[in-house]
């Protein structure tokens, strides 16, 4: 079921579209949602995305993906590329390229992404860090389609990205006690390891994504 606009998101999205001269149907956010393309990624002849639908299913020059998770993945991969290839390291730099002034109210976009992530616009980012990338993805989606996606969907998209984070090869294991609000992805990021490594260190847990407060898990170091 399509998520409903919350009031704050709707007001900011309409303000952005109006300021960009697009209010009135030039951008069809529902179409992007239905295309599983929450980042409004345009079709490119040179880029073949994982999970991409055939060109026949793409509408208005925008990409279409087989699931929303693949759309989230594509958005995340794009943002990572901006940092690695173009050396864009702040919200201001990244959003200026993502939503250039020629087509958008870039200043409003930057302001909202900074506000929603709680990260200052000129703070240097590390988008190889899963938790940081997630915050930027959630805010960009909110600006692009005026809707929020379930956390499970965002996490599923992040799971499709191969983060270049490797556990230190010390052979040591620490025992960590799960705290309220923890999930295995943030725990892995915090301890500079991977979800897969934590899963392998905890064969007693059938589903590593189902953890609960006060539970003890092994984390490889």
HELIX and SHEET records of a PDB file:
HELIX    1   1 UNK A    7  UNK A   19  1                                  13    
HELIX    2   2 UNK A   29  UNK A   34  1                                   6    
HELIX    3   3 UNK A   55  UNK A   57  5                                   3    
HELIX    4   4 UNK A   68  UNK A   86  1                                  19    
HELIX    5   5 UNK A   91  UNK A   98  1                                   8    
HELIX    6   6 UNK A  106  UNK A  117  1                                  12    
HELIX    7   7 UNK A  130  UNK A  145  1                                  16    
HELIX    8   8 UNK A  151  UNK A  159  1                                   9    
HELIX    9   9 UNK A  184  UNK A  190  1                                   7    
HELIX   10  10 UNK A  195  UNK A  201  1                                   7    
SHEET    1   A 2 UNK A 173  UNK A 177  0                                        
SHEET    2   A 2 UNK A 216  UNK A 220 -1                                        
END                                                                             
